[in-house]
Amino acid sequence: MSDSNKDEQFRQLRKLAEDMLHQGDAIAESLPVDLAKLTHELEVHQIELEMQHTELAGAYDSLEYSQQQYADLFNFAPVGYIVTDREGIIQQANRTIADMLGIDRAELIEQKFNGYVSREDKDIYYMHQRAVFRTGNRQSCDLRMICADNTEFFVQLNTEPVADEFDICRTSVTDTSKIKKAEEALREALHREKELNNLKSQLIEMISHELRTPLTTILTAVDVLERYESRMAKAKKKQRYDQIRTYVWYLNDVINDVIVAHRSNDAIPKLRVETFDVTEFLEKIIYDMDVVTDAHKRIQYDPEANQSPELASWDKHLFQRIVTNLIQNALKYSDAAVNCSLHCNDHSITLEVQDHGNGIPADDRPYIFDMFYRGSNTVSVPGTGVGLGIVQTAVKAHQGVIRFDTNQDGTTFVVRLPRHAKAKQ
């Protein structure tokens, strides 16, 4: 039976049913003979409608479930998601971006996204947004955003226009702060590795240069003594032995400088603190150095009147390097005696070393504590360029301070150390 015939018969049946309601059984005999068939078809149609309703209900439940899943994926995604218009006004935002910014998600809606971008990077976002709508293609950029507590964090934006929406785009916001920190750590490690390689090269070059001449001199002196000692005057013998002793001391100092320079390149060295009499220890250092110093370049130590033993808690080895390097440095650049003095109070001890040279050139002064730096007036003076760097490192390790005063009449280095230094754990 065609659909049009069915519709016609349904209309007839409805009319008959309405007439029956008004006229009772008077028209019962006028019912069509195929009533049973129509009733059957109505029942089938009803079943079909019920099945369709069941299918629609299932489809609705499935759609609702899918929508909930999409909402969960959107809201709880590991990256932030926003939907903005051409002006950058936020239309939708998930919970992740709200958590990143430390604000309620509802506060983001109808706000300009660039309001949460750092001032320095607003132009980056503007050009990024403009490129999306100009090209119609996905665009990426890196910038900094500002949290509610005014702290900044790095993000990467990936934005693409929404199909069939001329003025709408969607953006994923990925927190890249950890990646940036890892990149920075890697750059620092590479820079550190480069510095270490440079240091090794400098150490090798310096050692080969500084050790060759003293070793040659020592070997020559020993050879002369071996061959001609029996025929040499006592004064000549002493001169040769003093020469050997002087260069052995020099080599020992070079080796100590290399060791301390290597350690100080890693970090401020750890102190091996012990308590000792500073005045007695300083006098011993000066005596040992004065023995091998040229007669016209003596070390004048001026202890304070009636100076009693002064106890301090320092690293004796590092303190010795401070004294030795400052005095040796002064002897190199002074044509006269070098003055050394010690001043003590209850809280600190101050060491002063003064030379009578021509002073430190103005251009060199900012760099004299840099490791391996040698001033413009040191071309003809032997040295490693690490002495003052080692002194500064040792002073810092003791939580002390070092300064210098220089002019055309000479230079004075002043080191002040707390009487009792504390070793870092």
C-alpha positions as CSV (number, residue, x, y, z in Angstrom):
1,M,0.0,0.0,0.0
2,S,1.4,3.4,-1.0
3,D,2.0,6.1,1.6
4,S,-0.7,8.4,0.1
5,N,-3.3,5.6,0.4
6,K,-2.2,5.0,4.0
7,D,-2.6,8.6,4.8
8,E,-6.1,8.7,3.2
9,Q,-7.2,5.6,5.1
10,F,-5.8,7.1,8.4
11,R,-7.8,10.3,7.8
12,Q,-11.0,8.2,7.2
13,L,-10.3,6.2,10.3
14,R,-9.8,9.3,12.4
15,K,-13.1,10.8,11.0
16,L,-15.0,7.6,11.8
17,A,-13.5,7.5,15.3
18,E,-14.6,11.0,15.9
19,D,-18.1,10.2,14.5
20,M,-18.3,7.2,16.8
21,L,-17.6,9.4,19.8
22,H,-20.5,11.6,18.9
23,Q,-23.0,9.1,17.5
24,G,-22.3,6.0,19.5
25,D,-23.0,2.7,17.8
26,A,-25.3,4.3,15.1
27,I,-22.5,4.3,12.6
28,A,-20.8,1.0,13.6
29,E,-22.2,-0.7,10.5
30,S,-20.6,1.9,8.3
31,L,-17.0,1.0,9.3
32,P,-14.8,-0.1,6.4
33,V,-14.2,-3.8,5.9
34,D,-10.4,-3.4,6.0
35,L,-10.4,-1.9,9.6
36,A,-8.5,-4.9,10.9
37,K,-5.8,-4.4,8.3
38,L,-5.6,-0.7,9.1
39,T,-5.4,-1.5,12.8
40,H,-2.5,-3.9,12.1
41,E,-0.7,-1.3,10.1
42,L,-1.2,1.3,12.9
43,E,0.3,-1.1,15.4
44,V,3.3,-1.8,13.1
45,H,3.7,2.0,12.6
46,Q,3.6,2.5,16.3
47,I,6.3,-0.2,16.8
48,E,8.4,1.5,14.2
49,L,8.0,4.9,15.9
50,E,8.9,3.3,19.3
51,M,12.0,1.8,17.7
52,Q,13.0,5.1,16.1
53,H,12.4,6.8,19.5
54,T,14.7,4.2,21.2
55,E,17.4,4.7,18.5
56,L,17.0,8.5,18.9
57,A,17.3,8.2,22.7
58,G,20.4,6.1,22.3
59,A,21.9,8.5,19.8
60,Y,21.2,11.4,22.2
61,D,22.8,9.6,25.1
62,S,25.8,8.8,22.9
63,L,26.0,12.4,21.7
64,E,25.8,13.6,25.3
65,Y,28.5,11.2,26.4
66,S,30.7,12.4,23.5
67,Q,30.1,16.0,24.4
68,Q,31.0,15.2,28.0
69,Q,34.2,13.5,26.9
70,Y,35.1,16.4,24.7
71,A,34.4,18.8,27.5
72,D,36.7,16.7,29.8
73,L,39.4,16.6,27.2
74,F,39.1,20.3,26.7
75,N,39.0,21.2,30.3
76,F,41.6,18.8,31.7
77,A,44.0,18.7,28.8
78,P,47.7,18.9,29.9
79,V,48.0,22.1,27.8
80,G,45.9,25.3,27.9
81,Y,43.3,25.9,25.2
82,I,41.6,29.1,24.4
83,V,39.3,30.3,21.6
84,T,39.6,33.9,20.6
85,D,38.3,36.3,18.0
86,R,40.3,38.4,15.6
87,E,40.8,41.0,18.3
88,G,42.3,38.4,20.7
89,I,39.2,38.4,23.0
90,I,38.8,35.1,24.7
91,Q,35.6,33.3,23.9
92,Q,36.4,29.9,25.5
93,A,39.1,28.8,27.9
94,N,39.9,25.5,29.6
95,R,40.8,24.9,33.2
96,T,44.4,24.3,32.4
97,I,45.1,27.8,31.1
98,A,43.2,29.2,34.1
99,D,45.4,27.2,36.5
100,M,48.5,28.4,34.7
101,L,47.5,32.0,35.2
102,G,46.2,31.3,38.8
103,I,42.8,32.8,38.1
104,D,39.2,31.5,37.8
105,R,38.2,30.4,34.3
106,A,35.2,32.6,34.3
107,E,37.4,35.7,34.7
108,L,39.1,34.9,31.3
109,I,36.0,35.0,29.2
110,E,35.6,38.3,27.2
111,Q,39.1,39.4,28.3
112,K,41.9,40.2,25.9
113,F,44.5,37.5,25.8
114,N,47.4,39.9,25.5
115,G,46.4,41.3,28.9
116,Y,48.1,38.2,30.3
117,V,51.2,38.5,28.1
118,S,54.3,40.2,29.5
119,R,54.8,43.7,28.3
120,E,58.1,42.9,26.5
121,D,56.3,40.1,24.4
122,K,53.0,41.8,23.5
123,D,54.3,42.7,20.0
124,I,55.2,39.0,19.5
125,Y,51.6,38.0,20.2
126,Y,50.2,40.7,18.0
127,M,52.3,39.6,15.0
128,H,51.4,36.0,15.8
129,Q,47.7,36.6,15.8
130,R,47.9,38.8,12.7
131,A,49.8,36.1,10.8
132,V,47.1,33.5,11.6
133,F,44.3,35.5,10.0
134,R,46.5,36.8,7.2
135,T,47.7,33.4,6.0
136,G,44.9,31.2,7.2
137,N,47.5,28.7,8.4
138,R,48.7,27.4,11.8
139,Q,51.3,29.7,13.5
140,S,53.6,29.1,16.5
141,C,55.5,31.5,18.7
142,D,57.3,31.6,22.1
143,L,56.6,34.3,24.7
144,R,56.2,35.0,28.4
145,M,52.9,35.2,30.3
146,I,52.2,36.7,33.7
147,C,50.4,34.9,36.5
148,A,48.1,36.5,39.0
149,D,51.0,36.8,41.4
150,N,53.0,38.8,38.8
151,T,55.5,35.9,38.2
152,E,56.4,35.1,34.6
153,F,56.6,31.8,32.8
154,F,57.5,30.8,29.3
155,V,54.8,29.3,26.9
156,Q,54.6,28.2,23.3
157,L,51.5,29.2,21.4
158,N,50.1,27.1,18.5
159,T,47.2,28.9,16.8
160,E,45.0,28.0,13.8
161,P,41.8,29.5,12.4
162,V,38.5,27.7,13.0
163,A,37.0,26.3,9.8
164,D,33.9,28.2,8.6
165,E,34.5,30.8,11.3
166,F,36.1,33.8,9.6
167,D,36.9,35.7,12.8
168,I,37.6,32.8,15.3
169,C,40.8,31.0,16.0
170,R,41.9,28.4,18.6
171,T,45.2,28.3,20.5
172,S,47.0,25.7,22.5
173,V,49.2,27.1,25.3
174,T,52.1,24.9,26.4
175,D,54.1,25.7,29.5
176,T,57.8,25.6,28.4
177,S,59.4,26.9,31.6
178,K,61.0,23.6,32.4
179,I,62.3,23.3,28.8
180,K,63.7,26.8,29.0
181,K,65.4,26.0,32.3
182,A,66.8,22.8,30.8
183,E,68.1,24.7,27.8
184,E,69.6,27.3,30.0
185,A,71.3,24.6,32.1
186,L,72.6,23.0,28.9
187,R,74.0,26.3,27.7
188,E,75.6,26.9,31.0
189,A,77.1,23.4,31.0
190,L,78.4,24.0,27.4
191,H,79.8,27.3,28.4
192,R,81.4,25.7,31.5
193,E,82.9,23.0,29.4
194,K,84.3,25.6,27.0
195,E,85.8,27.5,30.0
196,L,87.3,24.3,31.3
197,N,88.8,23.5,27.9
198,N,90.2,27.0,27.7
199,L,91.6,26.7,31.2
200,K,93.3,23.5,30.4
201,S,94.8,25.0,27.3
202,Q,96.0,28.0,29.3
203,L,97.4,25.9,32.1
204,I,99.3,23.7,29.6
205,E,100.7,26.8,27.8
206,M,101.5,28.6,31.0
207,I,103.2,25.5,32.6
208,S,105.3,24.8,29.5
209,H,106.4,28.5,29.3
210,E,106.9,29.1,33.0
211,L,108.7,25.8,33.8
212,R,111.1,25.7,30.8
213,T,113.4,28.6,31.8
214,P,113.7,27.7,35.5
215,L,114.4,24.1,34.8
216,T,117.0,25.0,32.2
217,T,118.7,27.4,34.7
218,I,118.6,24.7,37.4
219,L,120.1,22.1,35.1
220,T,122.8,24.6,34.0
221,A,123.7,25.4,37.6
222,V,123.9,21.7,38.6
223,D,126.0,21.0,35.6
224,V,128.4,23.8,36.4
225,L,128.7,22.7,40.1
226,E,129.3,19.1,39.0
227,R,132.1,20.0,36.7
228,Y,133.8,22.9,38.4
229,E,132.8,22.8,42.1
230,S,136.3,21.9,43.3
231,R,137.8,24.9,41.5
232,M,135.0,27.4,42.4
233,A,135.3,30.0,45.0
234,K,133.0,29.7,48.0
235,A,131.0,32.8,47.0
236,K,130.5,31.4,43.5
237,K,129.3,28.1,44.9
238,K,126.9,29.9,47.1
239,Q,125.6,32.0,44.2
240,R,124.9,28.8,42.2
241,Y,123.2,27.1,45.1
242,D,121.1,30.2,45.8
243,Q,120.2,30.3,42.2
244,I,119.0,26.7,42.3
245,R,117.1,27.4,45.6
246,T,115.4,30.5,44.1
247,Y,114.2,28.7,41.1
248,V,113.0,25.7,43.1
249,W,111.0,28.1,45.2
250,Y,109.6,29.6,42.0
251,L,108.7,26.3,40.5
252,N,107.0,25.3,43.8
253,D,105.0,28.5,43.6
254,V,104.0,28.0,40.0
255,I,102.7,24.4,40.9
256,N,100.8,25.7,43.9
257,D,99.3,28.5,41.7
258,V,98.2,25.9,39.1
259,I,96.6,23.7,41.7
260,V,94.7,26.6,43.4
261,A,93.7,28.0,40.0
262,H,92.3,24.7,38.9
263,R,90.3,24.3,42.1
264,S,89.1,27.9,42.2
265,N,87.8,27.5,38.6
266,D,85.2,25.0,39.9
267,A,84.0,27.0,42.9
268,I,85.1,28.9,46.0
269,P,87.4,26.3,47.6
270,K,86.3,24.7,50.9
271,L,88.3,25.8,53.9
272,R,90.3,23.4,56.1
273,V,90.1,25.7,59.1
274,E,92.6,25.5,61.9
275,T,93.5,27.9,64.7
276,F,97.0,29.3,64.7
277,D,99.1,32.3,65.6
278,V,99.0,34.6,62.6
279,T,101.9,36.8,63.6
280,E,104.3,33.8,64.0
281,F,103.1,32.2,60.7
282,L,103.4,35.4,58.8
283,E,107.0,36.0,60.1
284,K,108.0,32.5,59.0
285,I,106.6,33.0,55.5
286,I,108.4,36.4,55.1
287,Y,111.7,34.9,56.4
288,D,111.5,32.0,53.9
289,M,110.8,34.4,51.1
290,D,113.4,37.0,52.2
291,V,116.2,34.4,52.1
292,V,115.9,34.1,48.3
293,T,115.1,37.7,47.5
294,D,117.6,40.1,45.9
295,A,119.5,42.2,48.4
296,H,118.1,45.5,47.0
297,K,114.5,44.1,47.2
298,R,114.1,43.2,50.8
299,I,110.8,42.5,52.5
300,Q,110.2,44.9,55.4
301,Y,107.8,43.6,57.9
302,D,106.6,46.1,60.5
303,P,104.8,44.3,63.3
304,E,102.8,46.5,65.6
305,A,104.7,47.5,68.8
306,N,104.6,44.8,71.5
307,Q,102.4,42.7,69.2
308,S,101.4,39.6,71.1
309,P,100.3,36.3,69.5
310,E,97.2,36.8,67.4
311,L,95.1,33.7,67.0
312,A,92.9,33.2,64.0
313,S,90.8,30.4,62.5
314,W,91.8,30.2,58.8
315,D,93.0,27.8,56.2
316,K,96.7,28.1,56.6
317,H,97.5,26.9,53.1
318,L,95.2,29.5,51.5
319,F,96.5,32.3,53.8
320,Q,100.0,31.4,52.8
321,R,99.0,31.7,49.1
322,I,97.5,35.2,49.9
323,V,100.7,36.4,51.5
324,T,103.1,34.8,49.1
325,N,101.3,36.0,45.9
326,L,100.9,39.5,47.2
327,I,104.5,39.8,48.2
328,Q,105.9,38.2,45.0
329,N,103.7,40.4,43.0
330,A,105.0,43.5,44.8
331,L,108.6,42.4,44.4
332,K,108.1,42.0,40.6
333,Y,107.0,45.5,40.1
334,S,109.0,47.4,42.8
335,D,112.5,48.7,42.4
336,A,112.9,49.0,46.2
337,A,111.9,47.2,49.4
338,V,108.3,45.9,49.8
339,N,106.5,46.8,53.0
340,C,104.3,44.3,54.8
341,S,102.2,45.0,57.9
342,L,99.5,43.4,60.0
343,H,96.7,45.1,62.0
344,C,94.5,43.2,64.4
345,N,91.3,43.9,66.4
346,D,88.8,41.7,68.1
347,H,86.8,40.9,65.0
348,S,89.2,41.0,62.0
349,I,92.8,41.0,60.9
350,T,94.1,43.3,58.1
351,L,97.1,42.5,56.0
352,E,98.7,45.3,53.9
353,V,101.4,44.8,51.2
354,Q,102.9,47.9,49.6
355,D,105.3,48.2,46.7
356,H,107.1,51.2,45.3
357,G,106.6,50.6,41.6
358,N,104.8,52.7,38.9
359,G,101.3,51.7,39.8
360,I,98.7,49.8,37.9
361,P,97.6,51.3,34.6
362,A,94.0,52.6,34.6
363,D,92.9,50.3,31.8
364,D,94.1,47.2,33.6
365,R,92.6,47.9,37.0
366,P,89.1,46.4,36.4
367,Y,90.7,43.1,35.3
368,I,93.6,42.5,37.6
369,F,91.8,39.8,39.6
370,D,90.7,37.9,36.5
371,M,92.4,34.5,36.2
372,F,95.3,34.5,33.7
373,Y,95.0,38.3,33.1
374,R,98.3,40.1,32.7
375,G,98.6,43.8,32.6
376,S,99.9,45.9,29.8
377,N,103.1,46.7,31.8
378,T,104.0,43.0,32.5
379,V,105.4,42.0,29.1
380,S,108.9,41.8,30.3
381,V,108.0,40.4,33.8
382,P,107.7,36.6,34.2
383,G,104.5,35.4,35.7
384,T,101.4,33.2,35.2
385,G,98.7,35.8,35.5
386,V,96.9,33.8,38.2
387,G,98.4,35.2,41.4
388,L,95.9,38.0,42.1
389,G,93.0,35.8,41.0
390,I,94.1,33.2,43.5
391,V,94.3,35.8,46.2
392,Q,90.8,37.0,45.5
393,T,89.4,33.5,45.6
394,A,91.2,32.7,48.9
395,V,89.9,35.9,50.4
396,K,86.3,35.2,49.3
397,A,86.6,31.7,50.8
398,H,87.4,33.3,54.1
399,Q,84.4,35.7,53.7
400,G,86.9,38.6,53.6
401,V,87.4,41.6,51.3
402,I,90.3,42.8,49.3
403,R,91.0,46.2,47.8
404,F,93.9,48.2,46.4
405,D,95.1,51.7,46.1
406,T,97.4,52.6,43.3
407,N,99.2,55.7,41.9
408,Q,102.5,56.6,40.2
409,D,104.4,56.0,43.5
410,G,103.2,52.4,44.0
411,T,100.4,50.1,44.9
412,T,99.0,48.9,48.2
413,F,96.9,45.8,48.5
414,V,94.7,45.6,51.6
415,V,93.2,42.3,52.7
416,R,90.7,42.1,55.7
417,L,89.7,38.7,57.0
418,P,87.3,37.9,59.8
419,R,89.3,36.6,62.7
420,H,87.3,33.3,62.7
421,A,86.3,32.1,59.3
422,K,83.7,29.4,58.9
423,A,84.1,26.5,56.5
424,K,81.1,25.9,54.2
425,Q,79.4,22.6,54.6
